[in-house]
Amino acid sequence: MGLDLNLSGKTAIVTGGSAGIGLATAKGLYKEGVNVVIAARSPSTLEEAIQEIKNAPSPNSQNEVISINADLTKVEDIEKVVLGTSEKFGRIDILINNAGSARAGSFLDLEDEVFLDAWHLKLLGYIRFVRLVVPYFKQQGDGRIVNIIGGAGRTPRPNFLPGGTTNAALLNFTRGISKELAQNNIRINAISPGLTDTRRAKTLAQQNAQSLGISVEEYNLQAVKGIPLGKIVQPDEIAALALFLVSDLASSITGTEIQVDGGATPGV
């Protein structure tokens, strides 16, 4: 039996949609007939992503994908993305919060700005997007949000405290807001990827290796050894789960975090 996601005709915002998990998710949504708006900082990267997404076949020839250049640390740019989506497509059904980055490194080597940058982009960025799309969802009586967070929110890593503190706060926010949003049939869930094959992960590997005084190759070998399944997560795996969570097949799931890390997270 095939799984019908029944997403055709809906409209989605994907932040950080020009690369990695965001791009994979945007492609998956577009293939399902969803109107997709991708938001990121780099106009050139956005244009490349648009062409890659358009090359994906869609069952709905009427759906579109557009990009909005935005610095998601700025409230006015987040407002621009939400308003631009509403004006273009007349509705917003899905929000994929994915934009975010944090520097890895030894705690004593990290200035306050490193923490503030991570909090402003990812923590406040996610919160602001949720705040702005919820009125549209309430008016429609339906809405679906997925926050791409990360395993460091549950399992702190000493060399990734800016990202870990951000992720822990977002887990708290996702669970905390879910009950209030549920009153209006708005579902919000989190996906926490483990080590994933993205450009961002390669940058983090370099930063971690430098702080530990080892080679990138040695760091990567150690990282994979810590994964019981012995493999790195692929962006398409995260995208597939995100599509399931925003579909009607997951209509009774909200306030939940799903870890996709090859079994690496300890504990219960």
Steps between C-alpha positions, in 0.01 A plus 500: 500500500641838399500791742301797373629815670218710350711818498431621146381860486634599840757775555818459703780724626838331536769704674859418416350346187796556270719209619518184706193387690302809401559445130418130525175583680408772251554253214287240670215744559516625141484142370180457702337796324559758775565868428840556662670818621867459592673766708873548556769769496686435176321606177733294281455184709124554501493524121696176466260331743196622306632342181577173679152486654330576168679205346308274736180365339175613663157336463341845512617709205344807659718513811794740522823551687636847575782638711515796736839635597497563874726535802302302755667673795291805407133527596421709193643233267295227665192721459596542133508123446164437666323794336656420160378140522148607593481760224631258237296191585213630715566258785767331711454138608844372595808643670832314497736681738846393391729805476768502765867463564733513797875492532675203656802547722637486852280697743782723625582601143144613419394861554148606597429594140528136391218405737293807411534434127366146543213613722397786273500295180357168612323539835342840442469436127287189560293669771434807285393294200257300715356819647443649154348196326266397781238769422471360145467149638234604750296664227515179295442271799806297405880529493809281508845596633821300510803632687828347386699508825788258568628236737720740698186637664454167680862386526726799575838503330779707661625622162157608377343697783360791291310249286409273790351777714303624199365153426407431863302824512322413176399159632349673801322752276364233264355291780381800696310670219348182358209481743398860439517459123308171512187692601491634143596172328859621451763229536866567580769233517877478507752290311845469652749371243827347601811530284360582155670523163482878442742782429428633847608169655828517311565850640423380853735205454782738412426722801476204738818342369687826543379545859599140585837520326434210265450463127158527338533139380568381855208700635263357239612144576436555872158652426386206286628251761258657747200418278364146562372468141842613381382748239437870450142621457404619152297824458231313306431288810422811704291641214291182479421517871416871479253431217335228705466730802331777299261255333161381623659161568649662813182682602524377862868584551598829663752620755730210410872479427621225268871422499661388176855419604570132432442418867775732626301676775545330839225462758128443471 
